[in-house]
């Protein structure tokens, strides 16, 4: 070997050692960077899994709320049907009672009985029974503080007209039915006033 080759070989050996040192120095950084990247990806996967679990929980809560609303709606529907059936029965009872009360003298006694029960709650001495007004007997009356008597009669008027008014849906028809009720009540009031 000549004198010129030795420095070149030394330079090449130095370069090889330097490249080896750089390669060794980079290798742990690359593995460390890869490890950090894996940890970062694992954290991201955990976050996505947590979001999925939260969505699943929210979805389950929504399903439970929806099922609760369905049950409540079904209960309301059942209660409404029961109420409608009871209302229908009550209407029928009231209609039959009105028929009894609006009937002749024997049926009118039923109305007088009901009226007597309600008037019995008045203070004693305020209710007067069977007194004469213009030659006619009035079943009940209220004794007023000034000594005058206010006659009360158990007459039911315009039952058919009231039923027609209740059944009417058209505003024009309702107005006509309301006027018929007013005429019937006015006519009855004039009759009682005599």
Buried (B, 14 or more C-beta within 10 A) or exposed (E): EEEEEEEEEEEEEEEEEEEEEEEEEEEEEEEEEEEEEEEEEEEEEEEEEEEEEEEEEEEEEEEEEEEEEEEEEEEEEEEEEEEEEEEEEEEEEEEEBBEBBBBEEEEBBBBBEBBBEEBEEEEEEEBBEEEEBEEEEBBBBBBEEEEEBEBBBBBBBBBEBBBBBEEBEEEEEBEEBBEBBEEBBEEBEEEBEE
